[in-house]
């Protein structure tokens, strides 16, 4: 349990070569971890908790809390391990030999499980007293112990040279009695060195278990973990960023040299029997045996105290951060001097429970696995900070790179599974459970998450790689900009567009009508949190973009020009419909905001009163649509989407399943009815995208093919069916005769149905001027007939998709255009008017 006795145990079983390899591997892992600890410790102010504090402030509360608990348990088990090691040394020195009923001389202590538990309890109580007094007395005690151990170490080194060859009788327990074997101290001998070069794993006489490389490494690694004691005391150090790097690196170099030197001296002077059968043989070969005993006791007691006080500081830091709520509330209490006495007492109780395991090598594997997991996470924290490339990560300790962090992580993970695959898997499972529990139950923190910095770094890199010049229609996806005046009246529309985005960009846009010149500060900043909370509560994957403008039209233009970044820019504008319907506060009735537990104060103003004037005119509204089309953005106008109860529509048990009605024809322009133009194909694509959303997969697409007398309806139907097959769209085609509607259209009344068709040049000319004559000459009677045609198709669908005609070029006709759209969609229920300007479908592989 100390460098003085641990080296003998390691080289006795593993031999010199494997012992040196073990020390090299252990100190490689520790060295890489120490570099990471030093980097984090010198990057800002450290508080209590050591490695826990570093990990939690770098990786966030989930990782920090789960690793903090595991580090606490590792220190607790480590303290118990050292106490059991000290009990073993005491019993070895003063215990009644096996087979004897009465002690002789100094051998007066009875040996049994319960007696050894009693001795461990007494020694642990001594550690508790020192830790309760406080960090100052602990520091003085450990410094005194350091002087004693240094003196003992010097005495032992002299003894290897000064002591003559001797035989050492070794009493070993054997059934109900004991047997004696003879070990030898040969002095410096080449033959002894050769015998001890290779491994010779035997049975550990304290546990009766067969030793192996992994079990010996597990015990040995626990003797090296004390180098983290300084970082555990970070809250008690005056200058942790100065003391931790110097103290920790000095401890690593000093103990590594001592271990290697002792290993060589032991292999050259002691035979295998002495090394394997008597872990306290240094007393027998020392020039002053009592001093060795005192040194072993002091070093082991110091390690036990170090782990106990380290565990208490971690527990106190966990309690103070409130990650586990009331469960650790008791550990927050401190003495007048600031010593966390309740955390010390709670840690002592847990160590006392671990002492019931009885044998030190029984828990060594678990403790080592926990420590390796903690060290791996410390390296991960430093690696994340380094890879995030944040300007504020500039530690004064520069002797590390991301390579050292990665090597430390790899070394820890490999050794974990080599030591004990079962313990490693169980530890990772326990860590995962803690991670998930903290993720869902712990309160949010203000520490800053390195994950956000890493995500930013990677997103920036990949956005630069997203080249708009390489866009292809095969990989097109909708990227939505939904304009929202007040979220209180738009929650169902926000949710509906979330279903339409198909893993694309989704932005909630809002225009505030104010002039920044007349304001003392930006009025949008205070609103940002309310919008982000809204996005979280509605569970939509959307960004928020707010802007100030003198008019809504100017604001929408700004957002269309500036929203998004690189290759992620909105290609589709979504607007609510402009009508006289009084807005309803759907936010107040939304399940996410009705439960008391989920109540969130959102800073959205009340809805506009029905009699109050609107923020934009009908002409300005149509102007926004015209602007978007000029900017080659697709446009969706959503009417009565707030009446769409998606949950009821899609989960009702009625048969047949809900339908989505699709009308891919310009109902206001029957003479231009084509199903394969850009706009019709875009409309088909949007209906298909909605049907592909998880919530809408049960719905069925119904496509309406308008036919007139004298045409070949079945040929048209077959042609449309082939188009759907090529586009891989599953939809039911329904033929709809509409002679009764088209006969009311002004072009039909002007000439016979079989009259000459307009030439291609004439059609292009009409398209160029956006059908101004059509807008003025289409009668309300015709539009109402078209509305009735759509309405008569039963059963009533969950939502309808209609073709949105292009606004007229003459801006004076904007109110008439909007009036015709209102008549066309009146009473239809949830309806989406769609106009597409970009090619979005592909029949290619």
N, C-alpha and C positions, 0 to 999 in steps of 0.2 A: 504493500500500500504506500510505500515511499520509495524514492530512488535507491535507498540503501538496500532494501530487501527485494524490490521489484526486479532489478537486473538479474539477481540470482535465479529467480523463478523463470524469467524469460530465457536466459542462456542455458539453464539446466535442461529445459525441454526442447528448445528450438536450435541450440548450437549457435556458435558465433556468427556464421554466415547469415543464417535466417534471422538471428537477433538484430544484426546490423541492418538487414533489409527491412525488418519491422520498424525499427527506429527511423529509418530513412523515409518509409512510406508515411508513418504517423506524423513525422515532423514536416514532411512535404505538404500534407493536408493542412496541418496546423499553421505552417508558414504562409501558405496561400491565404488561409483565413485571416491570419494576423494582418497581412497586407491590406485586406479588405476592411477589417476592423479599424485599422489606423487611418485609412482613407476616409471612412464615414465619420470617425471620431474627430477628425480635423476639418470637417466641412461645416461646422456650426456648433451651437451650444448643445451639450449633452445633459440629459437629466437622469433620474434614477431608472434602473432597469437594464442597463448595459446592452447586450445583444438584442433583447426584446425591444428596447427603445429605438435602436438603430433600424431594426427590421420593420417595426410598425410605422415609423415615420417615413420610411422609404417605400414599402410595399402596400401600406394601408392597413386598416384595422383587422381585416379578415386574416391576412397572413400573419400580421403582428400578434394578434390575440391567440391564434392557434399555435404558433411557434412559441409564444410566451408561455403557454400552459405546458408544452412539451419541454421547454428549457427549464421551467420550474420543476417538473417531475424528474428531469435528468439531474438537476442539482440535488434534489431531495434524495434520489436513489444513490447519487454519488456520495452524499454525506453518510448515508447508511452503510455504504460500501466501505468507507474509510473507518467508520466506527467498528464494523465487524472485523476489519483488518487489524485494528488496534486491540480488540478483544482477543483475536487469534494470537497476536504477539504477546499479550499479557499472560494468557493461559499457557503459552509455550514456555514462558519464563518462570511463571509462578504456580502453574497448575499441578495438581497431584497426578503423577504418571498413571496411565491406564493400567488397570489390574491391581492397583494399590488402594486400600481403604483409607489409610491415614497418610498425611503428608509428612515429609521430612525436610528439615532445613527451611529453604525459602519456598519450596513447593507445597503450598498450603491451600491453594484455591481449588475447590471442587470443580469437576468438569461434567457438564451435562447441558442439554439444550436450554433448560430453564435458567441454570446458573449463568450461562453465557449471555442469555437475554438480559438477565439482571445486570451483569457487568456492562453490557452495551448501553442499557438505560442510564446507569450512573454516569458513564462517560459522556453520553449525549446531554445529560442534565448539566454537566460542566460546560459543554459548548454553549448550551442555552444561556447560562448565567453570563458568560462573556459577551454573547451577542445582545442580550437584553441591556447591558450597561451602555452599549453603543459602539459606533464605528471607531472612535478614538482609542478605546481600550483594546479593541480587536487589532487595530493597526500596531499598537505598542506590543501586544502579545505576539503577533506574527513576526515583528522585527526581532524580538527576543528569541523566538524559535528559529528564525533564520540564522542568527549568530550561533545558536547551539548546533544546528544541523551543519553549518559550515565547519565548525570545530570538529564535529564527529567525522565529517567527510575527510578532513585533513588527517585525523587519527587513523582512519581506515586505510587511506592511501599509504601512510607510513607503515601500517601493519603488514601490507602485502610484501613489503621489502624487508621488514625487521623480524617478522615471525618465522621461526624455523618450521620445517615440515613436521606435521603432527597428524595423528589419527583422531577422528571425532566420532565417538559412539552416538548413534541416533536411535532413540526409542520411538517405535511406530506402533499405533493401535492395531491389534490383531485379534479378531473375534472378541472374547471377553477379557483378554489380557493384552500383552504387548510383546513385541519382539525387537531385538536390537540389531541394527546394521552398522557397519563401519564406513564412514566417509573419510576422505583423506585431503588434507591441505599439503600439497607437494612442494610448495614454493614454485618459483618460475621454472617450468619444465616444458621442453619442446614436445615430449610425448603426451603430456597432459593437454597441451594446446591442440595437438593433432586429434586426440580423442574427442575433444569438445567442438571441433569445427563443424561437423554435420549435425543434423537434427537427431534427437533420440526421444521422441515423445513417449511419456509414461503416464501412470495414473497419478492424479493429484491426491496426495495423502489426506488433504483436508476435506475433500468431497467424495473421494472414491471414483471420480469420473475420469475417463481417458481423455487426455489433452490432445489438441490438434493445433495446426497453425492458426485457424480462426479463433479458437477459444483462448489461446495464449495471447493473440493480438488484442482480443477484447479486453482482457485483464490489463495488459500493458498500456493500451490506449487511455484507460481511465486514469492512469498515473500521469498522463500528459495534459489532462484537461485543466489543470490548475492555472495554466497560463491565461485563461479567460477571467480569472478572479478579479483582476484589475478593472476590466471593463464592466463587470457586474457591480462594482462599487462606484460607478460613474457619478451617481448622485451625491456621494460623500467626498469626492475629490474636489479640491479647490480649483485646479486647472486640468480638467479631464482631457482636453484636446492636446495638452502638453505632456501630461503624465502617462496616459495610456500607451501611445506609440513607444516611448522610451522604455517604460517598465515592461511592456509585453514583449517587445523584441529582445530586450536583455534577458528576460526569463526564458524565452525560447532558445536562444543561443547557449545560455549557461547550462540549462538542463539537458540539451542535446549532447553537448560535450561531456557532461558528467555521465550520462547513460552509456555512451560509447566507450568512455575510458574505463568505467567499472566493468562493462561487459568483457573487454579485452583482458583486464587484470584477473577477473574471475576465471575465465576460460584457460588462462595460462597457469593458474595456481591451484585450482580446485577440481577434484574428479567429479564425474557425472552423478555419482550416488550422493555426494555431499550437496550438490546444487539442487538435485531433484527432491531429496528426502528431508532436507532441513532448510526452510526458507529463512531461518534466523541464524545461519552459520557464521555470520560476520562477528557475532559476539564471541564465538569460540576461537576465532583467529586474531582477534583484536589485541593490541598491547594493553588496552584498558577496557575490558568488556562492559562494565557498568555504563560507560559513556556512550557506547553504541546503543545499548538498550534505551537510554534516555533520548538519544537522537532519533531512533525509530519511533518511539512514542510521541515525541514532540512533532516530528514531521507529519505523522499520521493525524494527530490531533489538530494540527494547523489546517490540514486539507479538509478534515471534517467540518471545522468551523468555517472555513472559506466557502464550502458548498452550502452550509446552512444559512450563512448571512447573505450569500448570493441568491439563494432561493427566496429568502424573505424580501429582498429588494425587488426581485422580479414580481412576486405576488403583490407587493405594495404598488408597484407601477401599474400592474393590471387592474387592481382595484381602483386606483385613482383615475384611470382612463374610462371607467364605467362601461367596459366592453361586456361584462357579464352581469350588469345590473346589481340587484340586491344580493346575489350569491356571494359576492366578495366584499360587500359593504363593510363588514367587520374589520377587514384588513386595512382599511383606510386610517384607522386610529393610530395616533403617534403620541410619543411622550412630549414633555415640555421642550426637550432639546431637539425634537424632530425625528427621534428614532422610531421606526414603525414597529412598536412592540407587539401589536396584535398579529402583524404579518409574521414576525419571528416566532410567536407562540404557535400559530397555525402551521407554519413550516415544520416546527419541532414535532407537532403531533403527527404529521404525515410521515416524517422520518421514523418516528417511533413505530408506526404501523409497518413500515418497510422492514424494520429490524426483525420482525417475526419470521422473515424468510430464512434467517439463521446462518446461511453460508454465503460468503462473499462472492465466490465465482458463479453462484446461481443467478445473481442479478447483474453480473458484469456485462453480459451480452446485450441486455435491454438498455442499460445505461449508455453503453457505447453507441448503440444504434440511435438513441435519442440525441446524443451529443453530435454525432455525425450529421444527423438531419438538421440540427440547428446550425452547424458550421456551413453546411451546403446552402442554407437559406441566407446566411450572412453574406456568403459569396454571391448569391443570386441578387440580393439587394444592391450590392456594390456594382454588379454587372449591369443591372437595370439602370442605375443612376448614370453609369458610364455610357451605355448605349443610347440613353435618352438625349444625351448631348445638351442638357439644359445649361444655360449660361451661369446659373447660380451654383452648379456643382463644380467647385474649384477648391478641393481640399489642399491644405498646405503640405500634406504628405503625398509625394508624387511617385513613390517607388512601387507603382502597381500599374497594370494595364488590364484590359478586358480578357487578355489571354490568361493572366494569373487567376482571375475570378473563375473562368471557365474550367481551368485545370483543377481548381479547388473543388468545384461542384462535381466534376467527373470523378475525382479521387474519393470524395465522400460517398457518392452513390455506389461506386464499385465495391468499396470496402464494406458498406452496409450489407450488401447482398452476399459478399464472401463470408462475412462473420456469421450471419444468420439470416437466410432468406425468409424464414417465417417471421422473425422479429422485424425485419425491414418492411415486409409486406403489411404486417399488422400496424406498424408505426405510420406508414403512409396512409393506410385506411383510417386510422384514428385522426391523422392530420386532415384528411379530406372531410370527415364528419364534422370536425371543429370548424373548418373553412365554411362549409355549407351552413352550419348553425349560425355562425357569426354574420355571414352574408345576409341571411334573412331576418335575424333577430337583433343584431347590434345596431345602435343608433349611428347615423352618419357622422363623420368626423370632419374637422377642418384642418387636418394635418397635411393635406396634399397627397395625391396618389401618383406614384411614378408611372402607373399604367397609363394615365392620361398623357404624360410626357412621351411615353413610348408610342402610344397610338398616334399622337400628333406627328412624331418623327416619321413613322411608317406611312401615314396617310399623305403627308407632304411629298414623300419620295414617290409613292405610287401615283399621286395626282399629276406629278411632273411627267410620269411615264404614260399617262392616259392621253394619247394623241388624237385630237378630233379629226385629224386628216386621215386616220386609219379607221374611222367609223364605217360600219357596213350594215346594210338593212337587215341582214340575218340576225344581228345582235342588238337590234333596236329595242329600247324599252321606254315606257312612258316616264317622263320626269316632270312632275306636277308642281305648278305654282297655284295654290288655292288662296284667293283673296277673301279675307274674313273681316267684316266690319266690326262685329261684336261676337265673341265666341259663345255668349249666352244663348244666342239663337241659331247656332250652327253646329252643334255637337254631332248630330247624325250625318250631316254633310261631311264634316271632317273625317268621321269614321268611314263613310262610303268611299271617299277619295283615297283613303289609306288602303282599301281593298283594290282600288284601280291601279295603284302605282307599280305593282309587279316587280318588287325588289329594286325599283328605280328611285330617283331623287324625289323627295316630297318636301315642299316648303310651304309653311303657312305665312302668307304675306298680310301686312296690315299697314294702312296709310293713316297717319295722324295729321289732321288739317290744322297746322300751326306754322308760324314763321319763326325760325330760330333767331332772327335778328331782334325780335321783340322779347325774347325769353332770357332769363339769367343762366339757364343750364339746359342740357338735353333732357326733354321730358320722357324720352323713350327708355332710358336706362332703368328707372324704377319699375317700368312695366315688364321688363325682360323676364324677371323671375316668375311673375304670374303666368306668362305664356309658357315658359318651360315647365312649370308645375302642371299646367293644363295638358301639355303633351305627355308628361309622365302618367298622369291620372287617367287620361283617355287611352293610354297604351298604344299610341300611334308612333310610327317611326318617321318623325318629321323634324325638320329644322324650322327655326323661326326667323323671319326677316321683317323688321319694322323700319318704317321710313317716315320722314317729315316732308310734307309737300303743300303747296298752296291749293291744290285740287286733287281729287281722287285720281283723275286721269293722269296727271303728271306723276303722281306717286306710283301708279301701276307701271308706267313707262320706265321709271327709275328701277323698279324691282325687276322688270323683264330684261333691262340692260345689264344690271349689276348682280343679280342673285346668282348664287352658285360660284364655282371656281373651276378653271381649266375645262376639262371634258365633262364636268358635272354641272350642267346648266339646264334650267327648265325649258322643255320644248313644248309644253302644253299649259295653257292658262285655263283655270277653272273659276267660274263666277256663279254666284247665286243668281236667280232670275229676278228681273226688275218688274215687280207688280205691286198691287196695293194691299197685299196680304199683311195683316198685323203680325209682327214678330212675336214668337212665344219663347219663354225662358226655359229651354230644354236642359240647360246646365243644372238648374235647381232640382230637376227630376232625375238627373243621371245617377245610376247606381254608385258610381265612384265618388259622388259628392253628397249623397243622401245619408250614408251611415255616419254616425257620430264619430266613430273611430277614424274615419278617413276624411273628416271635414278639413278642408284647406281654405284659408281665407284668400280669395283671388281678387285682385284689384281691378276687376272689369266694371265699367259703369253700367247702370240699368239700361234696359232696352229702350229704343225710341218709342214714344207713345204713338198710337195709331194716327192721331191728328197732327203730330209734329211733322215739320218739313223734312224731306230727305236730304242726305248730304251730297247727292249728285242728281243731275237731271237725266231725263230719258235720253236726250241727245248725247250727253257726256258718256252715258253707259254704252250706247251703241258705238260711240267713238273709241272706247276702250277695246271693244271687239275688233273694230277696223284696224286699230293700231297693232294689235297682236297679230292679225293676219298679214299686215304689211311687214312685220318683223319675222314672218315665216314661223309663227308659233301656232300650233293647233289650239282650237278653242272648244271648251265644254261649258254649256249653260245648264245649270241644275235647277229644276223647278220642283217644289214640294217634296224635296228630299227629307225635310224634317218630319214628314208624315210617314216615312218608311220605318216600320218597326222590324228591323232585320232579324232579330231573335225570333219574333213570332212568325215571320214569313218563312224562315228557313228551318225552323224546328217543329212546325206544326205537323201533326201526324196524318193530316189529310192526304188523300191520293187523288189525282196525280201530284207529283212534286211541283214546287213553285216554278214559274217560267220567267224568262227574260225576253220581251218582245223587241225585235229589231226591224226597223224600217229603213233600209239603206237606199232610199230614193228621195229626191227633192220633191216633197209633196206640194210645194208652191209652184213648181215648174214641171208639170207632167210631160211636156214635150221633150224634156232633156233627161228622161228617166233612164239612167244607165247604172248597172250594178258593179262595174269594174273600174270606175274612175277613182282617183286618189282619195276623195272624201268618203265615198262609200266603203272603200277597203279599210280606211282608218276607222270608220264607225264599226265595221265588222270586227276589227282587231280589238277595239275597246270592249265590246260586248264579250268577246272571247276571253280577254284578260280578266274581266270581272268573274266569268264562269270558272277560271282557273284558280281564283283565290280560294283558300281553304274553306272559308265560311260559305262560299257560293257554289261549291262543287256539286251539291245535290240538285241545284236548279238546272233547268233545261232551256236551251236557246230555241226560240221560234222565229224564223225568218219569213217575212211577208213579201211575196212577189206580186206586185200590182200588174194586172193584165187587162187589156181592152179587147172588145169584140173585133173579130177580123184578123187578129194576130194568131200566132202559133204558141199557145201557152205551154204546151208540153215540151216544145223545143227550148223555150226560154227556161223552163224548170230544169231540164236536163243540163243545159249550159251552166246554170247557177249551181246545180248539184256537183258538176265537175269542178267548178271553181272552188267550192267548199272542200272537196276532196283534195285538190291540189294544195290548199292552204291548211289542211289537217284540222278543219273546224267542224265539229259535230253539231249539227243543228237540224231541226225539223223545218221543212219548207212548206209554207201554206200559200196557195194561190188565192188572191183577193181580186175579184172583178171590181173595177172602179169606173166603169163607163158613166154611172150616175153622178160621179164627182167631176170627171174630166169634161163632161158636157157643159159644166158651169164655168169652165175656164175661158178667159177672154180670147185666147188664140183659137180654141175650138169653135167658138161662136163666130169668129171672123171668117174662117174658111172651113171647107168640108174636111172630115177626118182623113180622107184619102188624098187630100191636096198635096201640092209639091212640098217636100221637106226643105227646111232652110239649108242653104249651102254651108259647107265647112267653114268658109271664110266668114260668112255671116254669123255663125255660132261663135267663132273666135272673137269677132268684133263685139258681140253681145256680152261675152264673158269679160272682155276687157273693160267694158263700161258697167259691169256688175248688174245687168238687167234693170236699168232704171225704169224702162217702160213697164216691165213686169210688176214692179213694186207698186206702181201707181194704178195699174189696170186690174190687178187681182181684186176681186170683190170679196166683201165679208161673207157673202153667201157661199162662195167657193171654199173659203178657208173653213167656215163652219161645217161644210159638207165633208171636207178632208178630216176635220177633228172628229166628226161623228163616225166616219169610216174606221178610224183608229180605235175609237172607244168601243165600237160594236164587237171587236174581236175578243171572244171569251175563251177560257176563263180569264179574269183580270190578272195581269202579271204582277210580279213584285216590283219591277221597274221596266221602263220603256226607253229605248234609244231611237231618237229621230234625227233626221238629216237637218243640219242648220244651214240655211241659205246664206250666201255671202251678203254683207250689208251693201246697200246701194252706194254708188260713187257720189251721188248728190246728197250732201249732208242735211239738206232740208227735208229729205225723205226719211231720216232716222226715226222720228216718232211713228210714222206710218209702218215702217218695217217692224218696230217693236210691237205695235198694236197687232200686226198679223201673227207674230210669234205667240203673243198672248192668247189670241183666238185659237190658234192651232193646238196649243197645249192645255187649253182650259178644261178642267175637270178630269184630266188624264191620270192624276195621281203622280207618284214619283217618276219624273221624266228627265232624261238627259239629252239636250240638243248638241249635236256633234258636228264640227267642221274641221276636217284634216287637210293640211297643206303639204305634208311630207310622206314619202313612200315608207310604209312600215311593215309590209308583208313580203315574204319571200317563199318561192317554191323550190329554191336550191337547197342542197344538202349543207 
